[in-house]
Amino acid sequence: MSVLQFSRRAKRVVVGLGGAVFFTVAAAALPAAASSGASLALTSGSPVSHQGVELAAQVASSSSAPMSGVTVNFYVHVEEFAGAPVLLIGTGTTNAAGVASITYQPTWAGTQNFVASALDSSGSVLATTSLSVQAARTDPFAGAVESLRPDGLIGRWVVLVLLALVIGVWITLLALVVRVQQGPAKTA
């Protein structure tokens, strides 16, 4: 077996094991809901370009009364890995209206599938629901770019100095090309 064949075979084994371990961890993070009679509704505000996605989950009892103090875990499906596992992105506790919310900063644009899971005080799942949202990637430098922009006068001078340097380099290169084409200087 050549080194190339061995490295390919080892890579397949490692990738297979990594995917199995990651999927096992993700599956353990999202247990099935017990039949508790509680309901869970997941909603999202319409995301604006380069803004976070606001996720809100409302938990209600079987009599439609809001349940306060309930822990809600929020997940996003990660489709870059085998098995489309879920990744925990935040946790919230419901208020008096039975609502828990988080803001998620997307790292990629497009349709994203979110899952919310409500847990009782013992950690058992009361209810689970999902929601798809069309999101824009969050721009981490949106506010930083404005603060780094120089003032108008300074910015113009920087541009002029850089332009002068570029022109100087081009003139020097052209002078060298002309000198090389003329050949060596003759002495008398």
N, C-alpha and C positions, 0 to 999 in steps of 0.2 A: 504494500500500500504506500503510495507516494505521500509526501507531506501535504500536498494540495488536497488529495482525497481525504486524508485524516482531518485536516482543518475544516473541510466542508461537513464531514460527518459529525465532528465535535460541535460545530455551530448549530446543526439541526437538533442535536440532543439538548444543548443548552437553551436554545430558543423554545423548544418543546417543554422543557422543565419550567422555564421562566413563565411561559404562558399558563401552564397548569397551576403553578403556585399563585400567580396573580389572579386567575379566575377563581381559585378557591378562596382567597382572601376577600375578593369582591362579593362572592356569593354568600359568605359568612356575614358580610356587612349589611345585607338586606334580607332579613328573615321573612318568612311568609306571615301574613296577617292572621291573627286568631279571630274567631267569630265572636266579637265583643258587642256588636250592634252600633259601635261608633262609626261616624262617617267623617271623611276627610276630603276637602275640596282644595285643589291647588290652582292658583291663578297667578297671572303675571301682568305687570304694567307694560305698555308698549315700549320696547327699548328704543332709545335714540342712538344714533351713530356715536360710537366711542363712549357710551355710557354703560353702566352696569344693568343687569337684568334684575328687577325687583320681583322676588318670589314671595307669595303669601299663601299660607295654608290655614284653613279654618277647620277646626275640629268640633264636632257636635255629637251629642249623645243620641241614643235611639229615639228619644222624644224631641229631637231637634234643638235641645238646649245647648248653648255654647259651653265647652269644657275648658276651664282655665287651669293653668299650671301643668299642662301636658307638654312633654318634650317632643319636638318635631325635628327629625333629621332630614336634611335636603341632600339629594344626590344628583349627579349628572352622568349620563351614559358616556363612556369614553370609547369611541369607536375606532381609535387608532390601534388598539390591541385586540388580539384574538378573543372572541367570545363576547365582545361589547360589554365589559364589566362596568359597574357603577363606581363612582368616586364620591366620597363624602365631601361636600363643599361647605357645609355649615349646619349649625344646630340653633334652634330657637325654642323659647317657651311661650305657650299661648297666654294671652292677656285675658281680661275679663270678658271680652267679646269672642274668645276662643280662637284668636288669630295670632300666628307666629310668622315672622317675616325675616328675610335676609336679602342682601344685595350681592349678586354674583357678578364678578368681572370676567367675561368670556375671554378665552385665549385664542379662539378661532371664530371665524364668521360662518354663518349658515344656520341650518336647523339644528337645534340642540334639544335633547330629550332629558327632562328633569323628572325626578321621582321624589315624593315626600312620604315619610313614614312616621306615624304618630306612635309614641311609646307610653305605656302606663308607668307608674312609679316603680314597678318591679323590673322594667325593661322589656316587657312583652309587647309585641306589636298590636296596636289597636286597629289600625287601618293603614293602607298604602294606596297611593294614587300616582298618576303620571301626567305630564303635560309637555307638549312640544312648543318651542318658541323659536322664532326667526330672530337671531341675534347678530349684532355686529361685533367684530373684535374690538376689545378695549385698547385704546392707544395710551400706553404708559407715559408717553412724552407730551401729551396734549397741552398740559399747563407749563411744562418745563421749557418748551421751545420759545414761547413768548418772553419768558424771563431772561433767556440767553440772547435774545436779539439785541444787537447794539443800537444805540441811538442813531438817528438819521445821519448826522454829520460824521460821527465816528465810522459808521457803516460805509459811507461813501468813500472816505479816505482809505479804509482798509481795501476796498475794491480797487481803487486807483493805484495803490501801492502794489498790490498783487498783479494787476494788469501791467504795470511798468516792469516788474520783474520778469514776467512772461515775455514781454516784447524784448527786453534786454537779452534773455537767453536765446531767442530766435535770431536776433541780429548777430550775436556771437557765433551761433551755429552756421549761419549763412556766410559770415566772413571766413570761417574755417573751411567751408566747402569751396569757396572761390580760391583761397590760397592753395588748397590741395590740387585743384584743377590747373593752376598756373605752373605747377611743378616747382622744383627747387630753385632758389635764387642763384644767378650766375655771378661769379666773382671775377674781377679783372686781373 
